[in-house]
Amino acid sequence: MKKRFDLSGKVAVVIGGAGGIGGAIATGFVEHGARLVMASRNIENLKLRAAAIGRETGGEATAMGVDITDEEDVIRLVGEIVARYGTVDILVNAHGANKKAKGLDLSMEDWQLLHNVNSMGTMISCKQFGRIMTKRRSGKVINLSSVRGIRANAGGNSAYCSTKGAVDMITRCLAAEWAPFNVNVNAIGPALIATKLTEKQMKEPGRTEKYLRNIPLGRLGKAEDMVGAAIFLASAASDFVTGQIIYVDGGLTAIG
Ligand SMILES: NC(=O)c1ccc[n+]([C@@H]2O[C@H](COP(=O)([O-])OP(=O)(O)OC[C@H]3O[C@@H](n4cnc5c(N)ncnc54)[C@H](OP(=O)(O)O)[C@@H]3O)[C@@H](O)[C@H]2O)c1
């Protein structure tokens, strides 16, 4: 059974790999044997995180810069990774942005920013790494969606929620398109987790307490809670799973 979750020798790319969730998944992948590339815009931050992962795990983690909203830059990144590692086996899209504003106050600049990073960035990344995977007829793509892809609220989330709804449908459509090429495309849907992305909203008075009332398991999730699902979706254990959004949310979507 152990081998089903083994990532030994697999080349894994985590976009947003120095972020809260991306960093936890990156560490988990290296612990399970993957050769890891972590990529985002802030290369200094990535290098620090990659070095920490190397020290913690004794494995390999490499930092590479990319702006996931720039298709030419992503093409360059794919080329660099293939030149260095020969291929890409696993892609995780763990980049993201959020800004809250009620619909009547929402600026279209903010709308566009969120759609550029969260949905278009995910599409560009899937498209350009998917070229390698469909050609070699093997691969695992994991997108970071959110419970907000299927659960609305009145808290100024129309831009963010709509990007995550788009991520869900990108996931399902590409799963259908790439199934003949033996490429699995799935997503993880977390609920609220304390990271840089949620720093501001976690400080809102009463916010955490209110959120907890909707979580049957009675606590907030941690970035590390996402790692098991990510290893499952990256490994042979999930070979017959595609087009799914796996909610790692303490039961929130079960009762909501
Ligand atoms: N935290 C939560 O409660 C929660 C809940 C549900 C879903 N999610 C989703 O989980 C994912 C990870 O979120 P997180 O909480 O881990 O956020 P985070 O800690 O803020 O990390 C986000 C990462 O995205 C990268 N990024 C942003 N814009 C980018 C761009 N244009 N190109 C490349 N990388 C970019 C950032 O790195 P650079 O600044 O170096 O580019 C950063 O490492 C996101 O998709 C988020 O929507 C989070």
The ligand as a MOL file (V3000), in Angstrom:
LIG
                    3D

  0  0  0     0  0            999 V3000
M  V30 BEGIN CTAB
M  V30 COUNTS 48 52 0 0 0
M  V30 BEGIN ATOM
M  V30 1 N -6.0610 30.4110 3.0590 0
M  V30 2 C -7.3290 30.0840 2.8800 0
M  V30 3 O -8.1910 30.2460 3.7630 0
M  V30 4 C -7.7690 29.4820 1.5800 0
M  V30 5 C -9.0340 28.9030 1.5390 0
M  V30 6 C -9.4770 28.3570 0.3410 0
M  V30 7 C -8.6770 28.3810 -0.7660 0
M  V30 8 N -7.4410 28.9560 -0.7150 0 CHG=1
M  V30 9 C -6.6370 28.9710 -1.9350 0
M  V30 10 O -5.4150 28.2940 -1.7280 0
M  V30 11 C -4.3950 28.8780 -2.5580 0
M  V30 12 C -3.1900 29.2510 -1.6990 0
M  V30 13 O -3.5970 30.2410 -0.7770 0
M  V30 14 P -2.7540 30.5980 0.5270 0
M  V30 15 O -3.7460 30.8060 1.6010 0
M  V30 16 O -1.6500 29.6210 0.7070 0 CHG=-1
M  V30 17 O -2.1790 32.0230 0.1160 0
M  V30 18 P -0.7650 32.7260 0.3500 0
M  V30 19 O -0.0990 32.1970 1.5500 0
M  V30 20 O -1.0240 34.1870 0.2610 0
M  V30 21 O 0.0700 32.2480 -0.9300 0
M  V30 22 C -0.3060 32.6760 -2.2080 0
M  V30 23 C 0.8750 32.4940 -3.1260 0
M  V30 24 O 0.4890 32.9070 -4.4490 0
M  V30 25 C 1.6380 33.4690 -5.0560 0
M  V30 26 N 1.1900 34.3510 -6.1480 0
M  V30 27 C 0.3130 35.3890 -6.0750 0
M  V30 28 N 0.2130 35.9900 -7.2700 0
M  V30 29 C 1.0350 35.3120 -8.1190 0
M  V30 30 C 1.3800 35.4540 -9.4850 0
M  V30 31 N 0.8570 36.4240 -10.2460 0
M  V30 32 N 2.2570 34.5730 -10.0300 0
M  V30 33 C 2.8090 33.5940 -9.2910 0
M  V30 34 N 2.5110 33.3910 -7.9740 0
M  V30 35 C 1.6460 34.2580 -7.3980 0
M  V30 36 C 2.3420 34.2310 -3.9380 0
M  V30 37 O 3.7530 34.3070 -4.1510 0
M  V30 38 P 4.4930 35.6230 -4.7340 0
M  V30 39 O 3.9990 36.7910 -3.9600 0
M  V30 40 O 5.9430 35.2810 -4.5590 0
M  V30 41 O 4.1330 35.6790 -6.1960 0
M  V30 42 C 2.0850 33.3160 -2.7320 0
M  V30 43 O 3.1660 32.4280 -2.5300 0
M  V30 44 C -5.0540 30.0580 -3.2650 0
M  V30 45 O -5.5090 29.6430 -4.5380 0
M  V30 46 C -6.2480 30.3670 -2.3850 0
M  V30 47 O -7.2840 31.0130 -3.0780 0
M  V30 48 C -6.9680 29.5000 0.4400 0
M  V30 END ATOM
M  V30 BEGIN BOND
M  V30 1 1 1 2
M  V30 2 2 2 3
M  V30 3 1 2 4
M  V30 4 1 4 5
M  V30 5 2 4 48
M  V30 6 2 5 6
M  V30 7 1 6 7
M  V30 8 2 7 8
M  V30 9 1 8 9
M  V30 10 1 8 48
M  V30 11 1 9 10
M  V30 12 1 9 46
M  V30 13 1 10 11
M  V30 14 1 11 12
M  V30 15 1 11 44
M  V30 16 1 12 13
M  V30 17 1 13 14
M  V30 18 2 14 15
M  V30 19 1 14 16
M  V30 20 1 14 17
M  V30 21 1 17 18
M  V30 22 2 18 19
M  V30 23 1 18 20
M  V30 24 1 18 21
M  V30 25 1 21 22
M  V30 26 1 22 23
M  V30 27 1 23 24
M  V30 28 1 23 42
M  V30 29 1 24 25
M  V30 30 1 25 26
M  V30 31 1 25 36
M  V30 32 1 26 27
M  V30 33 1 26 35
M  V30 34 2 27 28
M  V30 35 1 28 29
M  V30 36 1 29 30
M  V30 37 2 29 35
M  V30 38 1 30 31
M  V30 39 2 30 32
M  V30 40 1 32 33
M  V30 41 2 33 34
M  V30 42 1 34 35
M  V30 43 1 36 37
M  V30 44 1 36 42
M  V30 45 1 37 38
M  V30 46 2 38 39
M  V30 47 1 38 40
M  V30 48 1 38 41
M  V30 49 1 42 43
M  V30 50 1 44 45
M  V30 51 1 44 46
M  V30 52 1 46 47
M  V30 END BOND
M  V30 END CTAB
M  END
